[in-house]
Amino acid sequence: MTTTAGQMRPLAIAPATNGTSQSQDTAAPTPCMPYTCTTCARRKVKCDKQGPPCSTCQKGRLECHYEAPPPRKRKRKAADDLHEKLEHYEDVLKQHGLLQASNSSSPADDDTHREVVQTSLPRLPQSVPTGGKHLSRNGTFLSGKGKSRYIDSLIWNSLPEEDMNASDEEDAADGDVHPSLIYRNRLSLDPLSATVLGVGQPGQSLLELHPTYDQAMKMWRCYLTHVEPLIKIFHAPTALAVVQRAASNPSSASKAVECLLFAVYHFAVTAMSDEECEKWLEQSRQQLQARYYAAVTQALVNAAFLRTSDISVLQSYVLFLLSVRPRYDPQTFWVLTGVATRIAFRIGLHRDPETLGVGPFDVQMRRRLFWQILPLDGMSGQISGTGMSIGRDQWDTKQPININDEDIWPDMTEPPVPRKGATEMMFCLMRAEVGMTHQKAAPLVGAYAAMWDAGTSEANDAIDNLVNELEVTLEEKYLRYCDPFDSFHLLAMSMGRGGLSLMRLRLKLPRVKLHPNISDDERKEIWRLANRITDFVQSVLTNALLKKYSWHLQAMLQYDAMIWMLNEIRRGSFVVTDPQEVWLKLERIYECYPAFMGQRRAIHIAFSKLTLKAWEQQPAEWRRLFDKEPVFFEKLRLSIKNRRDKKAELKAQAPNANHPWEAQENPLPSPKPDDPATTTSNSSGFGIDLADDFNPDTIDWGFWDQLLRDTDSFPMPQ
């Protein structure tokens, strides 16, 4: 059989002929290419390496193109290994102080903007014990494509530079592909993400859960007014552009952006009142919360949040945690908060970004986020009874500076200049100032027993000096510049000045616990502080200007002062000069705080029982000051009875596993008899009945919640 010229497909230009024709009866064998064509390689089908085109592409009428694969990585020379081992051994010797560190450094730059950063943790003041010796460690910071990693591991740091990025290769297969492709037959590479949040099938499309553009903008504006001033983890102008672009075309949003959207939507409806949801979104608040809770958890799972190195995904997760903290039980919430802490360390937020070589804008944003995770970790550790998981010697990130969002932008090259006075950041910075001061005072509080037994007031005087210094700092930096007619400024003033009184009270209570027989003057001083704190609580809960912050105010309600006052009334103390006024204050607080009547959390139940006991056991002449018993007492009794009946009914039924979202609806577990936390039931004299369905781990004896809670939320860096 002969092959015509029209059937021949030359692989190369034919060589020149000398004018004579040559005929062939049979075709010469077609040479075989040394590698597969790009089309077959992409389609993962067999290629006969003929052509082009190969037989597979010819049958499918596809474009066929051969391209040589990239050369293999060259084998490392023995000299390279020797130099690397030498550098590694030198680093180990430097870490242990056996070799003097060199003053020169030459970080290597590559495609991912790799920077080798020598970091050492600042030491604690001498007054704060570290619990361990000071360590100086070397870390490697990797950043690129909107993600970052901080590697502080001898195993990873011993690898060569070209292999360092392998720690992120597991993310490559699950990158930011267009959502329409992700949601088709996609199986999650980390099924635990869905398990942690109790979400169903990984990779589900969320397009149907997106609101209209108008609704999205309404929720964004609500977030800006109700939530963002108290959190400040976003740069509002930049975030606005992202929200507008994604809300107008949800199908184009990346997984990280979709997390941000639904985290904002969920927090917005959580912060809204029932009336605001009906008015602005024309749906009930309960329906909207359920809708966007499901959406934000699914979005986090779609983004594989457990193994993310994207800071925007972590921002969304922190927003989610802040919005659901009253809904989860303390133990579950502590575990979920630990996830945020681990991701923060993975991204390198625990290292001050100025030492990592990032831009001035990113420096402030990374600091803002880390200083939001610190109190979150401290608060969750307090309410769960486990303590804070971030050690004082594990981070050196500085506080963000006192500026407004207009003072920074993504492309800036010079560090921003701090402002003097009231700014958008002052609420978060005041909280940080208080937390740091409390950490300085913590060892002094622990020295109370020995000092008071020795008859010295050194600790008390030192604590008073610390609080006085803090008061001067807050007044001179922030409070004197506040406008009481501005709702945000009014909240900062109330929390700042009320918080100072609470701090003084909280630092005095340990001595009272150790020495119940305090002097009359000191008992009067504690009563004065408790009475003043109760006035602040009542004023912020009843002020119409602060209504939009009620989600925060009701979450941070402090019980210390009110518990002290109830116990003083219960025992008929001489410091109670006007019991009728005290009961009227408590009645107004109960009216403004419906959770007491809901009886859904252990602290609410315990406080309600203490309130009833104080009313019934107070001196008879104090009760006769009222013509009739205040109405809220009957409501309290009915609420406690209904809950007890419901608990008995549920106990008789077979228990079913419930989602953490329903935790507050479920009966609270009774403490175990051998639980060490319950053995000190009434030894403190606070009068809380621990014998009946009350778990003391759920009491928040922390210092500030967001602003007024979290005793261990701001550990001093070593």
C-alpha positions in Angstrom: 0.0 0.0 0.0 1.4 3.4 -0.9 0.9 6.7 0.9 0.1 9.8 -1.1 1.8 13.1 -0.6 -1.5 14.6 0.7 -1.5 12.0 3.5 2.0 12.7 4.6 2.4 15.0 7.7 6.0 16.1 7.9 7.5 16.5 11.4 10.1 19.0 10.1 10.9 21.0 7.1 12.1 18.7 4.3 15.7 19.1 3.3 16.5 20.6 -0.1 16.7 18.2 -3.0 19.1 18.2 -5.9 16.3 18.3 -8.5 15.8 14.6 -8.9 12.5 13.1 -7.7 12.5 10.1 -5.4 9.5 7.9 -5.2 8.8 5.5 -2.3 6.4 2.6 -2.4 6.0 2.5 1.4 5.9 5.3 4.0 8.8 5.7 6.4 7.9 4.9 10.0 6.7 8.1 11.8 9.1 9.1 14.6 7.8 8.9 18.2 7.9 12.0 20.4 9.8 11.6 23.7 6.9 13.0 25.8 3.1 13.2 25.8 1.3 16.1 24.1 -0.1 18.8 26.4 -3.7 18.1 25.5 -3.5 14.4 26.5 -1.5 15.2 29.6 -4.2 17.8 30.7 -7.0 15.3 29.9 -5.1 12.5 31.6 -5.6 10.1 28.6 -3.2 7.9 26.8 -1.1 9.5 24.0 0.6 7.6 21.2 3.2 10.4 21.0 2.8 10.6 17.2 2.1 13.6 15.0 1.2 16.3 15.7 -1.6 15.6 15.9 -1.5 12.4 17.9 -4.2 9.8 17.1 -6.2 10.8 20.2 -6.3 14.5 19.4 -7.0 13.7 15.7 -10.0 11.6 16.6 -11.4 14.2 18.9 -10.5 17.0 16.5 -8.5 18.7 19.3 -5.6 21.0 19.0 -2.4 19.0 19.5 0.8 20.6 20.8 4.0 19.1 22.1 5.9 21.0 24.8 9.0 19.7 26.6 8.4 19.3 30.4 10.4 21.5 32.7 13.8 20.1 33.7 14.1 18.2 36.9 15.5 19.9 39.9 19.2 19.5 40.0 20.6 17.3 42.7 21.9 19.1 45.6 25.6 19.1 45.8 27.3 17.7 48.9 28.8 21.2 49.6 25.3 22.7 49.8 24.3 20.0 52.4 27.4 20.7 54.4 26.9 24.5 54.5 23.2 24.0 55.5 24.2 21.6 58.3 26.8 24.1 59.5 24.3 26.9 59.6 21.8 24.7 61.4 24.3 23.8 64.1 25.3 27.4 64.5 21.6 28.4 65.0 21.2 25.8 67.7 24.3 27.0 69.5 23.1 30.6 69.3 19.7 29.7 70.7 21.4 28.2 73.8 23.7 31.2 74.2 26.8 29.1 73.3 27.7 31.2 70.2 27.6 34.9 69.8 25.0 36.0 67.2 26.2 37.9 64.2 25.1 41.5 63.7 24.7 41.1 60.0 21.7 39.4 58.4 20.8 38.7 54.9 17.3 37.4 54.4 16.7 35.6 51.2 14.0 36.7 48.8 12.2 34.4 46.3 8.9 34.1 44.5 6.9 33.9 47.7 8.6 36.9 49.4 10.4 34.6 51.9 11.9 36.4 54.8 14.0 34.7 57.5 13.3 36.7 60.6 15.4 36.6 63.8 13.0 37.2 66.6 13.5 37.4 70.3 10.7 37.8 72.9 10.8 40.9 75.0 11.2 40.2 78.7 8.5 40.6 81.3 8.8 43.3 84.0 10.5 42.0 87.1 7.2 42.2 89.0 5.5 39.6 86.7 6.7 36.0 87.0 7.2 34.1 83.8 7.0 30.6 85.1 10.0 29.6 82.9 13.3 30.8 81.5 13.5 33.2 78.7 14.0 31.7 75.2 15.1 33.4 72.0 13.9 31.6 68.9 14.5 31.9 65.2 11.5 31.9 62.9 10.8 31.9 59.2 8.1 34.1 57.8 6.6 33.2 54.4 4.1 35.3 52.6 2.6 35.6 49.1 -0.7 35.4 47.2 -2.6 36.9 50.1 -1.5 34.2 52.6 1.3 34.0 55.2 3.0 31.3 57.3 5.3 31.6 60.3 7.4 28.5 60.7 9.1 28.1 64.1 10.1 24.5 63.9 13.6 23.0 63.9 12.3 20.3 61.5 11.0 22.8 58.9 13.7 25.4 59.4 16.3 22.7 58.7 15.0 22.2 55.2 16.5 24.1 52.3 14.8 27.2 51.0 13.4 25.7 47.9 11.6 23.0 49.9 10.3 25.3 52.6 7.1 26.1 50.7 6.1 22.4 50.7 4.4 23.1 54.0 1.8 25.0 52.0 1.4 22.6 49.1 -1.5 20.8 50.7 -3.5 24.1 50.1 -2.7 24.2 46.4 -5.3 21.6 45.3 -8.0 23.5 47.1 -7.1 27.0 46.0 -9.4 29.9 45.1 -11.1 28.2 42.1 -14.2 29.8 40.8 -17.1 28.8 43.1 -19.2 27.3 40.2 -16.4 24.8 39.7 -15.8 24.1 43.4 -19.3 23.2 44.2 -19.6 20.5 41.4 -18.8 17.0 42.8 -16.1 18.5 45.1 -15.1 16.5 48.2 -13.4 18.4 51.0 -9.8 17.5 51.6 -10.3 18.1 55.3 -13.5 16.5 56.4 -12.9 17.6 60.0 -13.8 21.2 59.1 -17.4 20.1 58.6 -17.3 17.9 61.7 -16.1 20.7 64.0 -18.9 23.0 63.1 -21.5 20.3 62.7 -22.1 21.2 59.1 -23.4 18.7 56.5 -21.9 18.0 53.2 -18.6 19.9 52.4 -18.5 22.0 49.3 -22.2 22.9 49.1 -23.1 25.9 47.1 -24.3 29.0 49.0 -25.5 31.1 46.1 -29.1 30.7 47.2 -28.4 32.0 50.7 -27.0 35.3 49.5 -29.2 38.3 50.2 -30.1 40.9 47.6 -27.7 43.7 47.1 -29.9 46.2 49.0 -30.3 43.8 52.0 -26.5 43.2 52.0 -25.8 46.9 52.1 -28.3 47.3 55.0 -26.6 44.6 57.0 -23.2 46.1 56.2 -24.3 49.5 57.5 -25.7 47.8 60.6 -22.4 46.0 61.2 -20.5 49.3 60.9 -22.7 51.1 63.5 -23.5 48.2 65.9 -20.4 46.0 65.8 -17.3 47.3 64.1 -16.6 50.2 66.6 -16.1 47.6 69.4 -14.0 45.1 67.4 -12.1 47.0 64.7 -10.6 44.0 62.9 -11.4 45.4 59.5 -10.3 48.4 57.6 -13.8 49.7 56.8 -13.1 51.5 53.5 -11.3 48.4 52.1 -13.9 46.0 53.4 -16.7 48.1 51.9 -15.2 47.8 48.4 -15.0 44.0 48.9 -18.5 43.7 50.2 -20.0 45.9 47.4 -18.2 43.9 44.7 -19.1 40.5 46.1 -22.7 41.4 47.0 -23.4 42.6 43.5 -22.1 39.4 42.0 -22.0 36.6 44.6 -21.0 33.9 42.1 -17.7 35.7 41.5 -16.7 35.8 45.2 -13.8 33.6 46.3 -14.2 31.3 49.3 -12.4 33.7 51.6 -14.6 36.6 50.6 -17.8 34.5 50.9 -16.7 33.7 54.5 -16.3 37.4 55.2 -19.8 38.2 53.7 -21.7 35.7 55.7 -19.7 36.4 58.9 -20.7 40.1 58.6 -24.4 39.2 57.7 -24.6 36.9 60.7 -23.1 39.3 63.2 -25.3 42.1 61.9 -28.5 40.3 62.5 -27.2 39.1 65.8 -26.6 42.7 66.8 -30.0 43.9 65.5 -33.1 44.0 67.6 -36.3 42.1 66.5 -37.8 45.4 65.4 -34.8 46.4 63.3 -34.8 43.0 61.5 -38.5 43.3 60.7 -38.2 46.9 59.5 -35.0 46.7 57.5 -34.9 43.1 56.2 -38.7 42.2 56.5 -37.9 38.9 58.2 -37.9 37.8 61.8 -34.6 37.9 63.6 -34.8 34.3 64.5 -35.1 33.2 60.8 -32.3 35.4 59.8 -30.0 34.2 62.5 -30.7 30.6 61.6 -30.2 31.3 57.9 -26.8 33.1 58.2 -25.5 30.9 60.9 -25.9 27.9 58.5 -24.3 30.0 55.7 -21.3 31.2 57.7 -20.5 27.8 59.1 -20.8 26.2 55.6 -18.6 29.0 54.1 -15.9 28.3 56.7 -16.0 24.7 55.8 -15.8 25.4 52.1 -12.8 27.5 52.8 -11.2 24.7 54.7 -10.7 27.0 57.7 -8.8 24.4 59.8 -5.8 24.5 57.5 -6.1 28.0 56.1 -3.2 30.5 56.0 -5.5 33.3 54.7 -5.8 36.1 57.2 -9.3 37.1 55.8 -10.6 33.6 56.6 -9.3 34.0 60.2 -11.0 37.4 60.4 -14.3 35.8 59.5 -13.8 33.0 61.9 -13.1 35.4 64.8 -16.2 37.3 63.9 -18.2 34.1 64.0 -16.9 33.2 67.4 -17.7 36.7 68.8 -21.2 36.5 67.5 -22.0 33.0 68.9 -20.3 33.1 72.3 -23.5 33.2 74.2 -24.9 30.3 72.2 -22.2 27.7 72.7 -21.5 25.9 76.0 -18.2 27.0 77.6 -16.3 23.8 76.9 -17.2 23.7 73.2 -16.5 27.4 72.8 -13.1 27.1 74.4 -12.1 24.4 71.9 -13.4 26.5 69.0 -11.4 29.5 70.3 -8.3 27.3 70.4 -8.7 26.8 66.7 -8.5 30.5 66.1 -5.4 30.7 68.4 -3.6 27.9 66.4 -4.4 29.5 63.1 -3.1 32.9 64.4 0.2 31.2 65.3 0.3 29.5 62.0 -0.1 32.8 60.2 2.5 34.4 62.5 0.2 36.9 64.2 2.0 36.2 67.5 5.1 37.9 66.1 5.1 41.6 65.8 4.7 42.3 62.1 7.3 45.1 62.0 9.9 42.5 62.5 8.5 40.4 59.7 9.0 43.0 57.0 5.3 43.5 56.0 4.0 46.9 54.9 2.7 49.6 57.3 -1.0 48.8 56.5 -0.6 45.1 57.2 1.3 45.8 60.4 -1.8 47.5 61.8 -4.3 45.0 60.5 -2.3 42.0 61.9 -2.0 43.7 65.3 -5.7 44.5 65.4 -6.6 40.9 64.7 -4.2 39.4 67.2 -5.3 41.8 70.0 -8.9 40.7 69.4 -7.9 37.0 69.7 -6.1 37.6 73.0 -9.2 38.6 75.0 -11.3 36.0 73.2 -8.9 33.3 74.3 -8.8 34.6 77.8 -12.5 34.9 78.1 -13.1 31.4 76.8 -10.5 30.0 79.2 -12.1 31.8 82.1 -15.7 30.5 81.5 -14.5 27.0 80.8 -12.3 26.8 83.9 -9.2 25.9 81.9 -7.3 29.2 81.9 -5.7 31.0 79.0 -3.9 28.9 76.4 -1.6 31.7 75.0 1.4 31.8 77.3 2.9 35.1 78.2 6.2 34.1 76.7 4.7 33.0 73.3 4.1 36.4 71.6 5.6 39.8 71.2 2.9 41.6 69.0 2.6 45.2 69.9 -0.7 47.0 70.4 -2.2 48.7 67.3 -1.8 52.5 67.4 -4.4 55.1 68.1 -5.7 56.1 64.6 -8.8 56.2 62.4 -9.3 54.1 59.3 -8.7 57.2 57.1 -5.1 57.3 58.4 -4.1 54.0 56.7 -4.5 52.5 53.2 -3.2 49.3 51.6 -0.5 51.0 49.4 1.0 53.2 52.0 4.8 53.1 52.4 5.4 55.1 55.6 4.1 54.1 59.1 1.0 56.1 60.2 1.4 58.8 62.8 -0.7 58.1 66.0 -3.4 60.5 66.9 -4.0 62.1 70.3 -7.5 61.9 71.7 -10.6 60.0 70.8 -10.4 57.8 67.7 -12.1 54.8 66.2 -9.6 52.6 67.9 -9.9 53.9 71.5 -12.4 51.3 72.7 -10.0 48.4 71.8 -7.0 50.3 73.1 -8.6 51.1 76.4 -9.5 47.5 76.9 -5.8 46.6 76.2 -4.6 49.2 78.7 -6.8 47.7 81.4 -5.9 44.2 80.6 -2.1 44.9 80.7 -2.5 46.8 84.0 -4.4 43.9 85.5 -1.6 41.5 84.5 0.9 43.7 86.3 -1.3 43.5 89.4 -1.9 39.8 89.2 1.2 38.6 91.1 0.5 41.3 93.8 -3.0 39.9 94.2 -1.4 36.4 94.7 0.8 37.8 97.4 -2.2 39.0 99.5 -2.2 36.1 101.9 1.4 36.2 102.9 1.5 40.0 103.1 -1.7 40.4 105.2 -0.6 37.6 107.5 2.6 39.5 108.0 0.7 42.6 108.8 2.0 44.6 105.8 0.0 46.6 103.2 2.7 46.7 100.6 0.6 44.7 98.0 -2.5 46.8 98.6 -0.5 50.1 98.2 1.2 48.8 95.0 -2.2 47.8 93.5 -3.7 51.1 94.3 -0.8 52.9 92.6 -1.2 50.7 89.5 -4.9 51.5 89.2 -4.3 55.2 89.8 -1.7 55.2 87.0 -4.2 53.5 84.7 -6.9 56.1 85.6 -4.6 58.9 84.7 -3.6 57.2 81.4 -7.2 56.6 80.3 -8.3 60.1 81.2 -5.3 61.8 79.5 -5.2 59.6 76.4 -8.9 59.1 75.6 -11.7 60.0 78.1 -11.1 63.8 78.3 -11.6 64.0 74.6 -14.9 62.1 74.4 -18.2 63.7 73.5 -21.0 62.4 75.7 -23.6 63.1 73.0 -21.8 60.6 70.7 -23.0 57.1 71.4 -19.6 55.5 70.8 -17.9 58.0 73.0 -20.5 57.7 75.7 -20.0 53.9 75.7 -16.2 54.4 76.0 -16.7 56.8 78.9 -19.1 54.6 80.7 -16.9 51.5 80.3 -13.7 53.3 81.1 -14.8 55.0 84.3 -17.1 52.1 85.4 -14.3 49.7 84.6 -11.9 51.4 86.9 -14.3 51.0 89.8 -14.8 47.4 88.8 -11.0 46.9 88.7 -10.6 48.2 92.2 -13.4 46.0 93.4 -12.0 42.9 91.7 -8.6 43.5 93.2 -10.0 43.9 96.7 -12.2 40.8 96.7 -9.3 38.3 97.0 -8.4 39.8 100.3 -12.0 39.6 101.5 -12.0 35.9 100.6 -8.8 35.3 102.5 -9.8 37.5 105.5 -13.6 37.7 105.8 -13.3 39.9 109.0 -12.3 43.1 107.2 -12.5 46.4 108.9 -15.7 48.5 108.8 -14.0 51.2 106.7 -12.9 48.7 104.0 -16.4 47.1 104.0 -17.9 50.5 103.4 -15.4 51.2 100.6 -16.3 47.9 98.9 -20.0 48.7 99.2 -19.3 52.1 97.6 -17.5 50.6 94.7 -20.2 47.9 94.2 -23.0 50.5 94.4 -21.2 52.7 91.8 -20.7 49.8 89.4 -24.4 48.9 89.7 -25.2 52.5 88.8 -23.0 52.2 85.7 -24.6 48.9 84.7 -28.1 50.4 85.1 -27.2 53.5 83.1 -25.7 51.7 80.1 -28.6 49.2 79.9 -31.3 51.9 80.0 -29.6 54.6 77.9 -31.3 54.9 74.5 -28.1 56.0 72.8 -26.4 52.7 73.7 -29.2 50.5 72.6 -27.4 49.5 69.4 -24.6 48.0 71.6 -27.0 45.9 73.6 -25.6 42.7 72.1 -22.3 43.6 73.8 -23.6 45.1 77.0 -25.8 42.1 77.8 -22.9 39.7 77.0 -20.5 41.5 79.3 -22.9 42.0 82.3 -20.8 41.9 85.5 -22.1 40.0 88.5 -19.4 40.6 91.0 -20.8 43.9 92.3 -24.4 42.8 92.4 -23.5 39.5 94.1 -21.7 41.5 96.8 -24.6 43.8 97.3 -27.1 41.0 97.5 -25.0 39.2 100.2 -24.7 42.4 102.2 -28.5 42.8 102.1 -29.0 39.1 102.9 -27.0 39.4 106.1 -28.4 42.8 107.0 -25.1 44.6 106.9 -24.7 48.1 108.4 -23.3 49.4 105.1 -26.7 49.1 103.4 -28.1 52.6 104.2 -31.0 52.5 101.7 -32.1 49.0 100.9 -35.2 50.3 99.0 -33.0 52.1 96.5 -30.9 49.0 96.0 -33.9 46.8 95.2 -35.2 49.4 92.7 -31.8 49.4 90.9 -31.9 45.6 90.7 -35.4 45.6 89.5 -34.5 47.9 86.6 -31.5 45.7 85.7 -33.8 42.7 85.6 -36.2 44.6 83.3 -33.4 45.5 80.9 -31.8 42.0 81.0 -34.4 39.5 79.8 -31.9 36.6 80.0 -32.4 36.4 83.7 -36.0 35.4 83.1 -35.1 33.1 80.3 -33.1 30.9 82.8 -31.0 29.4 80.0 -27.5 29.7 81.4 -26.2 28.5 84.8 -25.0 32.0 85.9 -28.5 33.4 85.3 -30.1 30.6 87.4 -27.6 31.0 90.2 -28.0 34.8 90.3 -31.8 34.6 90.2 -31.8 32.2 93.2 -29.4 34.4 95.1 -31.7 37.4 94.4 -34.7 35.5 95.8 -32.8 34.4 98.9 -31.6 37.9 99.6 -35.2 39.2 99.4 -36.5 36.5 101.7 -33.7 36.6 104.2 -33.2 40.3 104.6 -34.3 42.0 107.8 -38.0 42.2 108.2 -38.1 46.0 108.6 -36.4 46.3 105.2 -39.1 44.3 103.5 -41.8 46.5 105.2 -40.4 49.5 103.3 -42.4 48.2 100.3 -46.2 48.3 100.1 -46.1 45.1 98.1 -43.5 42.7 96.7 -41.9 43.9 93.5 -43.4 42.2 90.5 -40.1 40.7 89.2 -39.8 38.4 92.1 -43.0 36.5 91.1 -41.7 36.3 87.6 -38.4 34.9 88.9 -40.1 32.2 90.9 -42.3 31.2 88.0 -39.3 31.1 85.6 -37.3 28.8 88.0 -40.3 26.5 88.5 -40.9 26.2 84.7 -37.3 25.4 84.2 -37.3 22.8 86.9 -40.4 21.2 85.5 -38.9 21.2 82.0 -35.7 19.6 83.3 -37.7 16.8 85.0 -39.6 16.2 81.9 -36.5 16.0 79.7 -34.8 13.8 82.2 -37.6 11.3 81.9 -37.2 11.1 78.2 -34.3 9.5 76.3 -31.6 12.1 75.8 -30.8 13.0 72.2 -27.6 14.4 70.9 -28.0 18.1 70.0 -26.0 20.5 68.0 -24.0 23.1 70.0 -26.2 25.8 68.4 -29.0 24.4 70.6 -26.9 24.2 73.7 -28.6 27.0 75.5 -32.0 25.4 75.0 -30.9 22.2 76.7 -30.9 21.5 80.4 -27.5 22.3 82.0 -25.6 19.3 83.4 -25.4 19.0 87.1 -21.8 19.2 88.5 -20.1 16.0 89.4 -19.8 15.4 93.2 -16.1 14.9 92.9 -15.5 17.9 90.7 -12.9 20.0 92.6 -14.6 23.2 91.3 -17.7 22.4 93.2 -16.2 21.4 96.5 -15.8 25.1 97.4 -19.4 25.8 96.9 -20.0 28.4 99.5 -16.6 28.8 101.0 -16.2 32.2 99.3 -19.3 33.6 101.0 -20.9 34.6 97.7 -24.0 32.7 98.6 -24.4 30.9 95.2 -26.1 27.6 95.6 -24.0 25.0 93.7 -26.1 22.0 94.9 -28.8 22.3 92.2 -28.0 22.1 88.5 -25.3 24.7 88.7 -21.9 24.3 87.0 -19.4 26.8 88.4 -17.3 26.6 85.3 -19.9 28.7 83.5 -19.5 31.6 85.9 -17.4 34.3 84.4 -15.2 35.6 87.2 -12.9 37.2 84.6 -12.1 40.8 84.6 -13.5 42.5 81.5 -15.7 40.9 78.9 -14.4 42.6 75.8 -13.8 45.7 77.9 -14.7 44.8 81.4 -14.1 41.1 81.5 -11.1 38.7 81.0 -8.5 38.7 83.9 -6.0 36.7 81.8 -6.9 38.1 78.4 -3.9 40.3 78.1 -0.8 38.5 79.4 2.4 40.5 79.4 4.9 39.4 76.8 8.2 38.1 78.2 
